[in-house]
């Protein structure tokens, strides 16, 4: 009798686990479909993004361009406007800034700060989901999906009932939240048109977003 009960319990456990995994997969599938489908995110090596950033302490907005590598911690950012024209880059284990022709080499703290948010860039997460990266795992909760790289938390993403991303944050206690605007088309992709923090300290308007299948951007300072 005890053996029979054990078999029944194990059978029920397996059925429940299967249902949970199926639900999880459906949530992930809805998310990927909402942002354009697996094919485009799977083939991408990185992205180029153009945005206008508004900060409460600046009279005029900034224009910013980003080139981000999905596979290695490499980010190139160009900023124009408000007398702050500059180029800066994270190049795996080092980084640099050039302002008015002057080169500043980053210290370890700044390099590590940039490296800390690179793994959880939301669109990078879409790419990792599409390729089924073995280092990525996730936990579906009632109001969000928590994502982990090698079991370390990197970002959470909240979606509406159709799978569209509506917010994300890099703090697992909701201390840092970025709300996302309406979903619009960028070529074959569907992404938010804006993002903002509560309190109005900053908000950005996304002008263009392109996935890059051939990644030839130079992340060296060449100085």
N, C-alpha and C positions, 0 to 999 in steps of 0.2 A: 504493500500500500504506500509506504514511504517513497519507494522508487517511482511508483506511478505518479505520485504528487509532484516529485521533483521533475519528472519529464514534462508534466503539464505546465509547471511554473516556467521551466526553461523555454518551452514552446511559446507561451504567452509573452515572455521577455523578448524573444526573437521577433515576434510579430510586432510588438510595440516599437522595438528599435528600428525595424524596417520601415514602419510608418513614419517615425520621426525623421529618419534619413531621407525618405521620399519627400517629406514636407520641406526639409532643408534644401534638397536639390531643386524643388519647385521654386522656392524663394530665390535661389541663385539664378536659375534659368530665367525667371521673370525679370530680375535685375539686368542680366546680360542682354536679353531681348529689348528691354526698355532703352538701353543706351546704344543700340545699333546692331546687336547680334554678335555671336562668337567669332565669326570668320574675320572680321576687320580687327578685332582686338587681339586675336591669336597671331596674326601675321605681323603685327606692329613691333618695331624695335624701340620706339620712343615717340615723343610728340613735340610739336611746336605750338605755342599758345601766345596770342596777342590779347592784352587786356588793358583797360583803363582803371587805375586804382585811385580811390578817393579816400583821403585821410582827414580827420577832423582838425588836425593841427596845421594843415597845408591849405593855402588859399586856392591853389590850382591843383588839378589831378595830375597823376603821373601816368605815362604810357610805359608799359612793361612788356617785354618779350621773354619767353622762357623756351629753352630746349632741354628736354629731360630724357635721359636714357633709362629704359625700363629694366635693363639687366644689370647695370653697374651704377653705383652712386655717383652719377655725373649730372650736374645741373649748370646750365649757362643762363644767366639773367642779364638783360640789357634794360636800363632805365633811362627815360628821357623826360625832361621837364623840371621846372622848379629849381633850375640851376644844379640839379643833382645828376646830370648825365654821367652814367658809369656803366662799366661792364664787370660782372663778377661771376666766379665759377667755382663749383665744387668739382674736383677731379679725383675721385676715389679717396685717396688718403691725403690730399693737399687741397689748397684753395687760394684764390687771389682776387684782388679788386684793382681795377684801373680807373682812376678818376683824373681827368685833365692830364692824361699822359703819365701820371705817376702810379707806379706799381706798389701795392701793399700785399705782402704775403700773409696769409691767415695764420694765426696761432692755432694750437691744437683744440682749444675750446670752441672757436668758431667753426673749425672743420667738423668737430663732433656734433655741434648744434645742427648744422645743415644735414649731416649724415643721419641724425636721429629722426628727421621727419620724412626723408626720402622713401624709406620702405613703405610708409602708409599713405603715399599720395593716392587719392581715390582712383584716378584713372589707371594708375599702375596696378592697383588691385584688380581692376577689370581685366587687364592683360593677364595677370597671374591666374585668375579664375578661368580664363579662356584656354590657357595652355595646360590647365590642371597641374600647376606647379606643386611638387611634393612638399615644399617648405611652407606652403600656405595652408592654414586651417581656419575654420570659422565656427562661430556659435550663434545660432539664430535665437534671438530673444523676442519678447513681445513687441518691443518698440524699436528694435535695431538689430543689425548683424555685427558682431564683434569679429575682427580679423586678427590673425596671429601669424607671425613669421617665426618658424622654429620654436613655436609655443610661446613666443613673447608678443604681448599685445602691441598692435601698431596703429589701428584706427577702427572706429565704428562708423557705420553708414545706416541711416534710416531711410526707408522707402515708403511710398504711398501704396495703395492697394493694387496699383498697376505695375509696381516694381520700379517706378521712377524715383531716383535719389532725391531726397528733400533736405537732408542735413548730414553733416559728418563731424567727427571730432577725434582728436588724438589723445584725449584724456578719458580713461575708462570710467570716470565718475561724472561725466558730462560737464566738467569744469570749463572745458573749451569746446564751444559749439560754433560751427559755421553753417548758417542757413543758406539754402540754395534756391535760386529763382526758378522761373518756369523753364520747362524743357523745350529746346528748339533744335532745328537741324543744323549741322555743320557737315555738309556733304552727305556721307552715308551714316554719320553718327548722330545721336541725339544726346545733347548735354545741356546743362543749365546755362542760362544767359547771364547770371549774376550770382554773387555770393556776398554775405555780410555777417558781421558779428552783432549780437544784441548790444544796444546802447549807442549805436551809430558812430563808433570810433573809426570804423573803416568799412568800405564796401567796394567791390570790384565789378566791373561790367566786362564780360568776355566778348571780344570782337571776333576772334577766329580761333579755331582749334583744328589741327591737322595731325593725323597719325603718320609717322614716318616709318616706312618699310626699309629704307636704306638710310643708315645713320652715319653720316660723314662729318658731323660737327666737330670742330677742333676745340678741345677744352684746355689747351695749353695757353699760357699768357703770351708766349712768343716774345718775351722781354728778358 
